[in-house]
Amino acid sequence: MGEPIKNRYEFVVLFDVENGNPNGDPDAGNMPRIDPESGLGLVTDVCLKRKIRNYVEMVKEDSKGYGIYIKEDIPLNRSDRKAHESIGIEETDDKKIKEAVKKLKKTDPDVDIKLRDYMCDNFYDIRTFGAVMTTFVKATLNCGQVRGPVQIGFARSIDPIISQEVTITRVAITTEKDAEKKNTEMGRKCIVPYGLYRAEGYISANLARKVTGFSEDDLELLWEAIINMFENDHSAARGKMAVRELIVFKHSKELGDCPAYKLFDSVEVKRKDDVEYPRKYQDYEVYINRENIPDSVEVKQMI
C-alpha cells in the first residue's frame, strides 16, 4: 500500500441526476432531500461514501488491505474479532474476548494501538474515512475510534430543484383473487427532472501520516472510485446519474499552502444566461479562477 501521502488535498466534485432520485429522505416519504429555505437539493456525505465503498468492494473484492468495514447486513463484530485474533486472542465469545483484552493490557499497554493499526491496515474505508469501532451495546467489542484523512461534505445543487411525483401502475397480480378482480395497483415515485450537484472534500496528509497510513495508492483508488461511483450503480429509481467534474487541488506540503475556502471559491459553476430551466450538463459553465490560486498549489481536472 506504500507510504502515507505527503501533500494536503482539497477537491470539488460535480455530478448530476436526470429523472431520478439521487438521495431519498426516509422522513419525507423518500422524496429527494431539499433545503427547505433555499429549495436547493441535498445529497448526504453518507450516501456519497457508500458509493465509494461499493466501488472499492467491487474492484478489489476484499483483497488483502482493501476490505470494507461498513457493509450491509454484515455484523461489525465479525471484523472486530479478526482484529483481536491478530493480537493472539482466540476466544469466540465476545465477553471472554473483552476479559482477555483487559488481562493483556496489564502486560502490553499498546494493545489499543495494535487493534487500531490492524483495522487501518486491512480495511480501506477505515484507512480513508475513519470509523467508530465501538458501540453502546453490552459486551460489544472495542477497536477504538479513528478519524480518517478524507472528509466529504453534503452535496448541494447549483440551482433549486423540483421534486416531481410520478404515478406508476403495477399490472402484475399476486393471487387468484386479484385475477378475478382484475385490479391494478397504483403507486408513486419521486424524481428530480434535472439537478447538478456540487460536493467538496478534504484530504489531510497529517492524519494519514499520524493515524491511518492512507497512501498514494489509496489516493489513486479514491479518485477512480469518485469518478466511477455511479457507473456501476445505475437503477430506475436513481435515473441517469454521472460525475461530470473532479477538480483536485494539491498543496506543496503536508499542512497546505492556503485556506481551503479560497480554493473552493475559485471554482464557479453558473447556469448559462439563455437557459431558464436547466435540463442537461451543457446548460452550465464551469470556471476555475486560477489567478486566485497560489502558484504552489497544483490544480488537476481529473475528468
Secondary structure, DSSP 8 states (H G I E B T S, - for coil): --SB--S-EEEEEEEEEEEE-SSEEGGGTTEE-B-TTT-EEEE-HHHHHHHHHHHHHHHHTT-TT-B-SS-TT--HHHHHHHHHHTTT----SHHHHHHHHHHHHHH-TTHHHHHHHHHHHHBHHHHHHEEE---SSTT-----EEE-SEEE--EEEEEE---EEEEEEE----SHHHHHHT--EEEEEEEEEEEEEEEEEEE-HHHIIIII--BHHHHHHHHHHHHTTTTT--BTTTBEEEEEEEEEEE-SSTT-SS-HHHHHHTEEEEE-TT-SS--SGGGEEEEE-GGGS-TTSEEEE--
